[in-house]
C-alpha cells in the first residue's frame, strides 16, 4: 500500500527528514515511533501529499485519509458539517454511534465542544472518507480509555477489511495493543524497524532517544515532605456549574497533588475556576499566592503560535525583560535560551516561530512560560499531553524540581503512571465531586478507576 525510500525534507536550515524508509502492507497497522521533533508528523504530511519531499521515492496505492496531531476542526461549522465535509453519500450519526457518542449533538458548533469531543469528530471524519490507507497522528491524546477501546475496536475492523494504518503514539503500551510492525525515527532517520513481538520496550526507547531513559519510577515521598504548617491554598466546597459540583482540598508548599478522573468529570473545570477562567457560584478559595496555568489545549489557549519562543516564554512576565517599558531583546533571548536548555527544547534559536516546532517542543515552550513567570502555585492540565517518553521525563523532572524548590502544584492527568510517578497525593473527581486527597501509596490503578466511575 505504501513504499518510501530515502525520504529527505528540509525547512531552511532545519533538516526534518534525512533518509527514511518505510513499507506498509494491506491490512497492517504500522506503528511510527520517535521523540518529538524526530520527523513523524512531517513524514505523514509527505505521505498524504501535504508536503513534497526534497528527494526520495514515494509510492502509494489507494486513497489516503489523515488524522492530524493538532486537530483540523472548523470551529464555526456544526459537528455534522465537520464530519461530512468532502464526502458523499455518508451519514454522520452512525459514525458517532460507532463510538457510543450519540450524546454529541450533530447541530452543535464544533468550536464549543471539549477537546476530547473534537478528537472524536476528527476520527469520525477520517472514517467517513472511506480511505484505503489511514494516517493516525496521536489519535488518542485527548481520549479517555472508553473512547480508546472503541477506536481500537474500529481499527481491528478496518484491518480485517484490508485497510492499512500508520499509527503514531507515544504510549508504548498502546502501540503493542494495536500494531503489528514498527519503525523508529530519530533525528529524521529510520533507525530501527521490525515486528513488535520481537523487540523489548527498552530497545525501542534506546532507539528513539539515543540514550538510556529512566522510566516512570517515581521518587521517595520523603524528598521534600510537606506539613500541615505550610498550607498555601485552601479550597472549600467550590462549585462552578454545570460540571463542578463540589471540591474541597488543601495544598501545601513542596506538594504535588494529582487530580484523576474521567474526561468531563470536572477536573479541568476545577483548575479553570481556580485561575478565574470560569465563574464560581459557591465555596471559598483562601490564598495569598500567585497562580500560573497550563491549559490542556496548547493550540487554542496555551500558546501564541505565530510568535517566537522568546515572546511566548516571557509574555506572562514581560516586566523582567522590559525594565523601562521597552522590551530588551538581548535580555529576552538570554532568559529564553536558559529555559530552552533547561527543558531541552529543540529549536535553532529563541526567535524561532513556535508554529514551526513539533508538538512536544511546543508543549515544552508552554511549560517554559510558567518557569519564567515563577508563580507560587502551578495549575497543570495534562502537562505531558502528546509528548514523547524522553520529553515526558524532562517535564516530570522539572515538576519535581519545582516542588522541591517550594512550589505547590495541582496536576490534572488522564495517564495514571504519570500521577503515580510524581504526585505526593491523589484525589479523584467523579461527576463533578472531588474525593478526599490521599497519599499516592494508598491508591492503586484499580482503586482510582473504581472511584472515578463510582455512582457515589
C-alpha positions, 0 to 999 in steps of 0.5 A: 500500500505504501513504499518510501525510500530515502525520504529527505525534507528540509525547512531552511536550515532545519533538516526534518527528514534525512533518509527514511524508509518505510513499507506498509502492507494491506491490512497492517497497522504500522506503528511510527515511533520517535521523540518529538521533533524526530520527523513523524508528523512531517513524514505523514504530511509527505505521505498524504501529499501535504508536503513534497519531499526534497528527494526520495521515492514515494509510492502509494496505492489507494486513497489516503485519509489523515488524522492530524496531531493538532486537530483540523476542526472548523470551529464555526461549522456544526459537528455534522458539517465537520464530519461530512465535509468532502464526502458523499453519500455518508451519514454522520450519526452512525459514525458517532454511534460507532463510538457510543457518542450519540450524546454529541449533538450533530447541530452543535458548533464544533468550536464549543465542544471539549477537546476530547469531543473534537478528537472524536469528530476528527476520527469520525471524519477520517472514517467517513472518507472511506480511505484505503490507507489511514494516517493516525497522528496521536489519535488518542491524546485527548481520549479517555480509555472508553473512547480508546477501546472503541477506536481500537475496536474500529481499527481491528475492523478496518484491518480485517477489511484490508485497510492499512494504518500508520499509527503514531503514539507515544504510549508504548503500551498502546502501540503493542495493543494495536500494531503489528510492525514498527519503525523508529525515527530519530533525528529524521532517520529510520533507525530501527524497524521490525515486528513488535513481538520481537523487540523489548520496550527498552530497545525501542526507547534506546532507539528513539532517544539515543540514550538510556531513559529512566522510566516512570519510577517515581521518587521517595515521598520523603524528598521534600515532605510537606506539613500541615504548617505550610498550607498555601491554598485552601479550597472549600466546597467550590462549585462552578456549574454545570460540571463542578459540583463540589471540591474541597482540598488543601495544598501545601508548599513542596506538594504535588497533588494529582487530580484523576478522573474521567474526561468531563468529570470536572477536573479541568473545570476545577483548575479553570475556576481556580485561575478565574477562567470560569465563574464560581457560584459557591465555596471559598478559595483562601490564598495569598499566592500567585497562580500560573496555568497550563491549559490542556489545549496548547493550540487554542489557549496555551500558546501564541503560535505565530510568535517566537519562543522568546515572546511566548516564554516571557509574555506572562512576565514581560516586566523582567525583560522590559525594565523601562517599558521597552522590551530588551531583546538581548535580555529576552533571548538570554532568559529564553535560551536558559529555559530552552536548555533547561527543558531541552527544547529543540529549536535553532534559536529563541526567535524561532516561530513556535508554529514551526516546532513539533508538538512536544517542543511546543508543549515544552515552550508552554511549560517554559512560560510558567518557569519564567513567570515563577508563580507560587502555585502551578495549575497543570492540565495534562502537562505531558499531553502528546509528548514523547517518553524522553520529553515526558521525563524532562517535564516530570523532572522539572515538576519535581524540581519545582516542588522541591524548590517550594512550589505547590502544584495541582496536576490534572492527568488522564495517564495514571503512571504519570500521577503515580510517578510524581504526585505526593497525593491523589484525589479523584473527581467523579461527576463533578465531586472531588474525593478526599486527597490521599497519599499516592501509596494508598491508591492503586490503578484499580482503586482510582478507576473504581472511584472515578466511575463510582455512582457515589 
